[in-house]
């Protein structure tokens, strides 16, 4: 499964539609290089990329926290 496949799988969760992050059917067409910068999606991308690059859990958590710190 590619990084984009994993991202689309997560984005198909109804919560993304219910919370207004995506519209109905948008997850299937969402690409890794999408120009929109939706913070929750960017965070998912950090985690997926970290996992696929073989980074350790602590490193992924640190990267995620750095992203969140910059967003607050």
C-alpha positions as a Markdown table, in Angstrom:
| # | Residue | x | y | z |
|---|---|---|---|---|
| 1 | Unk | 0.0 | 0.0 | 0.0 |
| 2 | Unk | 1.4 | 3.4 | -1.0 |
| 3 | Unk | 1.5 | 6.5 | 1.2 |
| 4 | Unk | -1.3 | 8.0 | -0.8 |
| 5 | Unk | -3.4 | 4.9 | -0.4 |
| 6 | Unk | -2.9 | 5.0 | 3.3 |
| 7 | Unk | -3.8 | 8.7 | 3.4 |
| 8 | Unk | -7.0 | 8.1 | 1.4 |
| 9 | Unk | -8.0 | 5.2 | 3.6 |
| 10 | Unk | -7.7 | 7.4 | 6.7 |
| 11 | Unk | -9.5 | 10.3 | 5.0 |
| 12 | Unk | -12.5 | 8.0 | 4.2 |
| 13 | Unk | -13.4 | 8.0 | 7.9 |
| 14 | Unk | -16.7 | 9.8 | 8.3 |
| 15 | Unk | -15.3 | 12.1 | 11.0 |
| 16 | Unk | -13.5 | 14.1 | 8.3 |
| 17 | Unk | -16.8 | 14.9 | 6.6 |
| 18 | Unk | -18.7 | 15.4 | 9.9 |
| 19 | Unk | -16.1 | 17.9 | 11.1 |
| 20 | Unk | -16.0 | 19.8 | 7.8 |
| 21 | Unk | -12.5 | 18.9 | 6.8 |
| 22 | Unk | -13.6 | 17.3 | 3.5 |
| 23 | Unk | -16.7 | 17.0 | 1.5 |
| 24 | Unk | -18.5 | 13.8 | 0.6 |
| 25 | Unk | -16.5 | 11.7 | -1.9 |
| 26 | Unk | -13.4 | 14.0 | -1.7 |
| 27 | Unk | -11.2 | 11.5 | 0.1 |
| 28 | Unk | -11.1 | 9.1 | -2.9 |
| 29 | Unk | -9.6 | 11.9 | -5.1 |
| 30 | Unk | -7.3 | 13.4 | -2.4 |
| 31 | Unk | -3.7 | 13.2 | -3.5 |
| 32 | Unk | -0.5 | 13.3 | -1.4 |
| 33 | Unk | 0.6 | 16.5 | -3.2 |
| 34 | Unk | -2.8 | 18.3 | -2.8 |
| 35 | Unk | -2.2 | 22.0 | -2.6 |
| 36 | Unk | -4.6 | 22.5 | 0.3 |
| 37 | Unk | -3.0 | 22.6 | 3.7 |
| 38 | Unk | -5.5 | 21.1 | 6.0 |
| 39 | Unk | -3.7 | 20.8 | 9.4 |
| 40 | Unk | -5.2 | 17.4 | 10.4 |
| 41 | Unk | -4.3 | 16.0 | 7.0 |
| 42 | Unk | -0.8 | 17.4 | 7.2 |
| 43 | Unk | -0.4 | 15.7 | 10.6 |
| 44 | Unk | -1.5 | 12.4 | 9.1 |
| 45 | Unk | 1.0 | 12.8 | 6.3 |
| 46 | Unk | 3.8 | 13.3 | 8.8 |
| 47 | Unk | 2.9 | 10.1 | 10.6 |
| 48 | Unk | 2.4 | 8.1 | 7.4 |
| 49 | Unk | 5.7 | 9.4 | 6.0 |
| 50 | Unk | 7.5 | 8.6 | 9.2 |
| 51 | Unk | 6.2 | 5.1 | 9.3 |
| 52 | Unk | 7.0 | 4.4 | 5.6 |
| 53 | Unk | 10.5 | 5.8 | 6.0 |
| 54 | Unk | 11.1 | 3.5 | 8.9 |
| 55 | Unk | 11.4 | 6.1 | 11.6 |
| 56 | Unk | 10.9 | 5.2 | 15.2 |
| 57 | Unk | 7.9 | 6.0 | 17.2 |
| 58 | Unk | 9.6 | 8.6 | 19.3 |
| 59 | Unk | 10.9 | 10.4 | 16.2 |
| 60 | Unk | 7.5 | 10.4 | 14.6 |
| 61 | Unk | 6.0 | 11.8 | 17.8 |
| 62 | Unk | 8.7 | 14.5 | 17.9 |
| 63 | Unk | 8.0 | 15.5 | 14.3 |
| 64 | Unk | 4.2 | 15.6 | 14.9 |
| 65 | Unk | 4.7 | 17.7 | 18.0 |
| 66 | Unk | 7.0 | 20.1 | 16.1 |
| 67 | Unk | 4.3 | 20.5 | 13.5 |
| 68 | Unk | 1.7 | 21.1 | 16.1 |
| 69 | Unk | 3.9 | 23.6 | 18.0 |
| 70 | Unk | 4.3 | 25.6 | 14.8 |
| 71 | Unk | 0.5 | 25.6 | 14.3 |
| 72 | Unk | -0.4 | 26.9 | 17.7 |
